[in-house]
Amino acid sequence: MIVCLPVTADGQVGHSWGRADRVAIADVGETGIGRWDEFEVGWDQTHDAADHGQHHARIARFLIDHNVTFVVAGHMGPPMVQMLGQMGIGLRLDAAGEARSAAIAARG
């Protein structure tokens, strides 16, 4: 399962998905996290630089390029929730605390 979530510099789940500065991609398996990569995405800067369609397309492209199957976030607007659903990407909202633990918890 490839999980993507917003992260803070101190390893916590970031508050907002669409305005994330940094995200992590975690390959979560039965025994825990096999791979953890962090990316400076700058969505906080690009969020208001274009219309929502362009911003959502940028995020969708990132998720596709990284084979993401599940997103974990603290908050996300309804249009983004709808987009992820249309993409067939699983979602868990209201996540908080240590980011690695939140990624593992997404596996259920």
Secondary structure, DSSP 8 states (H G I E B T S, - for coil): -EEEEEB-TTSBB-SBSTT-SEEEEEEEETTEEEEEEEEE--HHHHTTTS-HHHHHHHHHHHHHHTT--EEE-SB--HHHHHHHHHHT-EEE-S--SBHHHHHHHHT-
